[in-house]
């Protein structure tokens, strides 16, 4: 019998990775190009990084993106974690109802969420700008935190908090010293996802902003209408920042486990 010819699995993996990451690598390479050409690499230069850091509008956009992402991540993580813990103590019917509402906001197309938030702020006569963008980011990040934290909460012993309070802990101490450490991986995963979603968002931010407030996504969209290699430089920095965050998200839990083993 003839052996069936098939593509090796490792080759499929390599081709898939090339399809996903080759454009990013090309973009990073051309961010160091000495000319505006996006097809011919003429020489190595930090010209576009210098142009990027000298652009006040770009630096303001970076500040807006980072500050909103950090604040939205913190607030949505707190709200999502408390909601997930509260849902674990809620009756099944009410829990399922709230989870369906939470899932609806995740599955809802971003353009629909953007328009609805824009209409809400307009109806309430809230001037669009930094604050409306921040509120919008908190609203769409919180459901993702809930979906990451809730599975960890479900894995906990239902009597854990009661046992802690029976031993003399206050409700806050039981939450902070017993419950939170047990669900820390879910909280960290939810916070990381919330930060990424907020930092990367364009559609919702575009509809709820005003008064010249722009994040990185909006300013890149405006710059894409003309050839500007500074976009490559900015995108490269964003990729590197996300890469560092991902590496730290892997290393920190490993370091914590090693410290716990040494203590034991």
Secondary structure, DSSP 8 states (H G I E B T S, - for coil): --------HHHHHHHHHHHHHHHHHHHHHHTTBSSS-SS----B--HHHHHHHH-HHHHHHHHHHHHHHHHHHHHHHHHHHHHHHHHHTS-HHHHHHHHHHHHHHHHS-HHHHHHHHHHHHHHTT---SHHHHHHHHHHHHHHHHHHHHHHHHHTS-TTHHHHHHHTT--HHHHIIIIIHHHTHHHHHHHHHHHHHHHHH--HHHHHH--TT---HHHHHHHHTTS--THHHHHHHHHHHHHHHHHHHHHHHHHHHHHHHHHH-
